[in-house]
Amino acid sequence: MSEAKKMSLTVKVLLGMALGIIVGLVINLTGMNAPGTFINEYIVNGLFHVVGKMFVNALKMLVVPLVFFSLICGVTGIGDIRMLGRVGGKSFALYMMTTAIAIATAILIAVSFGIGEGMDIATNAAFTGKESPPLSQVLIDIIPKNPINSMANGDMLPIIFFSILLGISMLMVGKKAKSFVEGAEIANEIMMKMVNIIMSVAPYAVFALIAKAISILGIDLLQSLAGYVGVLVGALMFHLFITLMIVLKVFSGLSPAMFLKKIRNVQVFAFSTASSNATIPVTMRTVTERFGVNNSVASFTVPFGATINMDGTAIMQGVATVFIANAYGVELGVSGYLTVILMSVLASIGTAGVPGVGLIMLSMVFTQVGLPVEGIGLILGVDRLMDMIRTAVNVSGDATVSSIVAKSEGKMDISVYNDPDAGILDTDEALDIDEAVEAEMKAAVEGTHNK
C-alpha cells in the first residue's frame, strides 16, 4: 500500500489546507489575482470557486435529512423521554454560559491591549445595520407553520421542534409505528454513509476553498488591522484551548488532549466553509463515531448548538466593541461592557439561524451602547477570514457541550472516546460497494419488476 493511501483523512485534509494557503498567498502576492487575468477568471473564480461551492452545497444537502432522521431515532431510542428535557436544559445552560465567558474574556483581553487607541478612523467602507427579528418572533417561529417549508429553507429550530414532536408522537402510537421507526433508523444510517462519501473528497475541496479565500484576501488587510486581528485571533485561541478545555475537564472529567486530537477534522471543515450549519454532518459523525456520544444526545445538541451557540461570534463582538470604541474615542465604562455581555448572550438566541448573524448581532450591540454602527465598516475587510476562524471555535463548543451532556447522562462510550483510532474514516473503504450486495439488490429489483 502506498504512503498516500496510509494517510488518515485528517492528515490529508490538513495537507490540503496547508497547500491551499501556500497557493493562495502565491497568487495574491504575485498579482495573478488581478481582475481579468486568466488565473483570476478561470482558476480562482472558476475552478476553485466551483469545486469549493459544490462541496459546501453537498454538505448543506445532508443537513436537513440528517438532522430530521437522526432526531427521530434519538427521541424514539432515548429510553426515557424525560431525559430529553434534561438534555435540552443542560445544553442551553452550557451554551449560554460559554458564550458569556467568551465575550467577557474577549473584552478583558481587548481592553488590556488597548486596541484602536489613537487610530485614524477615516475609511471608505460603509456598513448599514440589518433589522433582526425580535426575540418574541424567534420564539413564535420555533413552531413551523409548514414543516416542509422550514426544511426547504434549512431553518434549524423549527426542524428540531417538528422532529422531536414527531418522535414523541411515534412513541405514543406504540407498536404500530415500529416500521416507521425502523425506516428512520435505516434512513439515518444511509445519511451517515453519504457523509462518509462526501468526506472522502474533502482534501481537494478544502484546498480549493482555502486557496480561493487567501488569494482574494491576501495579507495587506491583516497588516492594516494587525492589532484588531492579533487580539481577536488570540482571544479565539484562548477560548478554544483554555476556556473550553477547562469546562470540558471540570464538567466531564474527559481528556482535553484526546478531544483536541479528534476534533481537528471538524475544525478544518468549519474553517473552510465558515458555516456551522454546513459542518453539522461532519460534527455529528465525529461526535458519535469518534467521541462515542450516543445519537440520542448528539442528534439534539449538535444542530441546537449550530443554531444558538456562538462563542466565536461573541468573542468577535467583544473585541470589535473595544476596538471601535477606542477608535472613536468613546468611553464605555464597566456598565457599558456589562451591557455588551448581556446583549451578546441574548442576541445569540434572538438571531438564531439568521444569515450574516455575526454582523447583525454586532450592529444590535453597537446601537444599544451608543457606538456608531458605520464603524463596523472598519473591520468588514477582514471579517471573512475572521469568520472562518470563529466558526471553527463555534463547532468546537458544540462538540464540547455534546460530550459533557452525554457523559452526564451516561450516554457516552468512554472506551470509544479514549481510543485514538476509534471512528477513523478510511476514504477507500468509504467508497467500496460489496459485489455480493450489488447482486442481491439487483435480484431484488428484478424480482419486484417480474411480479
N, C-alpha and C positions, 0 to 999 in steps of 0.2 A: 504493500500500500504506500502511495506517495505521501510526502510530508504535507502537501496541500489537503489531502483527504483526512490526515490525522489531526489537523487543526480543528479546535472546537468552534462552534458558531460564534461565541463571544470574541475569540481571537480574530476571526475573520471580519466581524463587524467593526471591531476596534481598528483593525488594519485598514478597512475601507474608510473609516472616519479620518484616520491619520493621512492617508493618501489624498482624500478629498480636501483637507486643509492645505496640504502642500500644493496641489494642483490649483486650488482656488487662489492662493496667495501669488503663485507664479503668474496666473492670468491677470490678476489685479495689478501687481507691481510692474509688469511689463507693458501694461496699457493695452493688452489684447482684448480687453472687455469694452473697448470704446464702441459707442453706437455705430452700427452699420458695418462693423468688421465681421469677417466670416466666423471667427471664434465666438463673438457675442451673439450673432444671429442664429448660427446653426449648432453650436456646441453648448454654450451657457444657457441661452433661452430656447434652444432647440432640444438637443439630446438630453442634457442634464435636467431640464425642466420637465420634459415628457416622462422620462424614467422615474424621477422623483415624485411627480404628481400621480402617476399610475400606481406607485407603491402606496402612497398615502391614501388614495382612493380605495385601494384593495383592503387596507386596514380598516378604514371607515365602513366599508361594505360589510364587515364582520361584526361591527359593534352592536347594532340593534338585535340581530338574531341571537348573537352570543349572550347578551345580557338577558334577553327575553327567556330563552330556553334554560339558561343557567339559573336564573332566579326561580323559575317554576320548579326545577329539580331541587334547588336549595330549600325552598319552602316545603315541598312535599316530602323531602328526605331529612328534614331537620330533627324529627323525633319528638320535639317538644315545642309547640307553636309559641309558647311563652318566651322561648329563647330568642325569637325574632325581635321582640320588644327590647330585650336586654342588649342584643347586638346593635340595634339601631341607636339606643340611648348611649351606649358606650362609644360607638363610632362618632356620633355627633359631638359628644363632650370632648373626646380626644382631638377631633379635627379643629374644634373651636379653640381648645387650649393651645395646641401647637401653632395655630395662626396668630393668637395673641402674643405668645412668646416670640414668634418670628418677627413681628413688626416692632415689638418693644426692643428686642436685641438690635434690629436694624437701625432704629432711631438712636440708640445709645452709641453704636459704633460710628454712625454718620456724624453725630454731634461731637464725638471725641476727635474726629479728624478735621472737623470744620470745613467740609467740602462746600464749594460755591462761594466762599467769602472773598470779597473783592473782585468778583468775576465781572467781565463786561457782558451785559445781558443782551446786547444787540444781536438779533437773529432774524433771518428771513423766513424761518419756519413758522408755521401757524398751526394752531390746534383749536378746534371747536368741540366742546364737550357734547357728548350724545346724551339723550334722555335715557335714564334707566327706569325700569318699571318699579313701582312702589312695592314694598315687602308684602303688602296685602294682596296685590295682584299675583305675585310669585306663589304665595300660598294657595290662592284660588286655582292657579294654573297647574298645580301638582295633580289635580284630578282632571284627566283629559276629557274634553267634550267628545273627541273622536280619537280613540287609541291608535287607529291605523294612520291617521294624520300625524300624530305625535311620533310614530315610528318612522314615517316618511321624512319628517323634519329632524329626526335624531334628538328629540327633547328627552333628556335622561330622566328627570324627576317624574314626569307623567308615565314613562315606560316602566320605571321601577314600581310606581304605585299600582299600575294595572297588572303587572306580572305577579306581584305579591298577592293582590286581591284574587287573581285567577288561581294561584297556587292554593290559597286558603279555601277557596270555593271547591276546588277539586278534592281537598281533604274532607270537606263537609259532605260531598256527594258519596265518597267512600269507594267501595269495590267497583262500582260501575265506571269510575274514572281511571281504573287501573291501566287500561290500554292507552289512554291519553298520557298518563304519567310515563309509561314505558316508551311511548313515541317521543316524548320530550327528552328522555334520557338518551335515546338514540340520536336525536337531532343535536343535542348538546355535544355528544361525542364526535359527531360529524363536523360540527363547527370547530372543535379543537383541532381536528385533523387539518381543516382548512387553514387554521392559524399556523400550523407546522409547515404547510406547503408555502405559504407567503413568507414566513420567516427564512426559508431556505434561500430566497433571493435577496435577503436583507443586505448583505455586504455590498452588493453592487448598487442598490437603491440608496443606501446611506452615503456611499461615495458620491453619487450624483447630487443628492440633496445638500451635502456639506460643501462640495465643490462650487455649486451654484451660489449658495449663500455667501461664502467667503469671497468669491470672485467679484460679487456685487458690492459687498460691504467694505472689504479691504481693511486697512488699519488706520487710515487717515482720521476717520471719525473717532476711533478709540483714543488716538493721541490727543485730539482736541478736547475730549471729555475724560481725560485719564483719571482725574480724581473721582468723578462720579462712578465710572466703570470699575475702577480698582476697589472702591469701598463696597459697591454693590456685589461684585463677584466674591469679595472677602466675606461679606455678611451671609451670602448664599452658601458658601463653603462651610462657614462656621455652623450654620443651622443644620446642614446635611451631616457633617462629620462629628459634630459635638452635641448639639441640642437633641436631634432625633435619635442619636445613638444612646445618649443618656436616658431619654424617655423609654426607648426600647429595653434597655437593661433594667431600669428601675421597675417598670410595669410588667415585664415578662420574664426577665432573667435570661433571655436568649443572647447568643453571642453576636455582638455588633460586627466583629470581623467577618463572620460567616455571612451575615446579612449583606455587607458591602461587597463581598465577593460575588454573591449570587444576583445582586440587583443591577450589576453593570450593564447587562443586556438591555434592561428596561430603560435605564438612564440614557443610553445611546439612542434608542428608538425615540424617546421623548425629546432629546436634544435635536435630533434630525427633523422630526415632524413639527416640533413646537406646539403639540396638541395633546393634552391629557386624554381627551376622548378618543383620538385616533390610536393612542397607545393602550387602551383598555384591553384588547385581545392579548397583547404581549404581557401586560401586567397580570392578567388573570391566569395565563399559563404559568408564569414564573411563580406567582404566589401559591398556586395549587400544586404544581408538579415539582418545583424546586424547593419551596419552603414547607410543603406538607400541610398547608391550610386546607381544611375541608371546604368543599364547594358551597355548603350551606351558609358559610360565613363570607367567603370570598365573593360569591355572586351578588352580595349586597354591598359589602364595604368598598369594593373596588370601583364600581360605577358611581356609587354615592360619593366617594372621595374625589373621583374625577370631576364631579359636578360642583361640590361645595368646598373641597379642601384646596386652599390657595396660599400655602406657606410662602412659596417663591414669589407670588404676586404681592403678598403682604409686605415682604421684605423690600421689594422694588418700591412700594408706596412709601415706606418709612424713609428709605434713602433719598428718594426723589423729593419728598416733602422737605427734608432738611436742606437738600441741595438748592431747590428753588427758593425756599425761604431766605437762605443766606445770600443767594444771587440777587434777590430783590430787596435785601436789607430789611426783611420782615422778622420781628421778634415774636415767636410763638409762645415761648414760656412753657412751664410744666403743664398747665391746664390745656394749652393748645395741643401738645403732644399726646396727652391722655385722650383728648377728643379724637385725634388721628387714629389711635389704637382702637378705640371703641367703634369708630366709623368703619374702619377697615374690616373688623370682625363681622359687624352687621352687614356690610356691603357684600362680603363673601357669600352670604346667604341670599341677599336681595338681588344679586346679579347672577345667580347660579344659571349656567347654561347660556348666557348671553354672549354672542360673538364680540371679540375685542374687549373682553371683560376687564383686562388689566387697566387700560386707559380710561374706561368708563368709571371704574372704581376710583381711580386717581382723580378724575375731574370732580367726582362727588366729594371726595375728601378735601380737595382744594377749595371748593365752594363753601364747605362747612367751616373751614378755619380762616377764610378770607384771603387766600392766596390767588393770584391771577391765573385763571385756567390756561391762558395763552402761554404761560411759562412752560407747559408740557411740550411746546414746540422745541424747546432747547434739547430735550432728550429723545425726540422722535427718531433721529437718525440712527441711534444705537439700540432702539427698542427691540428690533427684530432679533438681534444677536442675544440681547439680554433675556428676551422671551424664551429662546431656546434653552438657556441655562436654567431659568427659573422653572420651566416645565419639568426639567429633569429632577429638580428639588421637589416639585409638587407630587410627582409619581412615587418618589422615594417615601414621602409622607403617607401616601395611600398604602403602600406595602407595609410600612411600619405599623400603622394603625390596624391593618388587617391581621398582622401577625400577633399583635398584643391582644386584640379581641378574641381571636381564635384560641390562643393559649389560655386565656382566662375562662373560656367556655369549654375547655377540654376538647376542642375541635381541631387539634393540630397534631400531626405525626412528628414528634421531636426527632425520631431517628432519620426521617427524610430531611429535616432542616439541618441536622448536623452532618449529613453525608454530602461532602463537596461535589460528588459526581451525580447525585440524585437529580433526575429530570433533565439531564443534559440532552439537547436535541442533536441527533445525528442527521445532518442535512441529506445524506444519501439515502438513509432509511426512510426519511420523511416522504420521499418521492417514490418509494417502492410500492408496487402493487403485486400481491401474491397471484401467480398464474392460476393456481387452483381456485382462488376466489373469483377471478375473471371468468373461468369456465363455468363455475357454479352460478354466477349471476347471469351469464349468457343463457344457460339452460333454463333458469327460472323465467327469464323474459320470453324465450321461445315457447315454453310451456304455457305461459299466460296467453300468448297470441294464438296458440293452436287450440285453445279451449272453445 
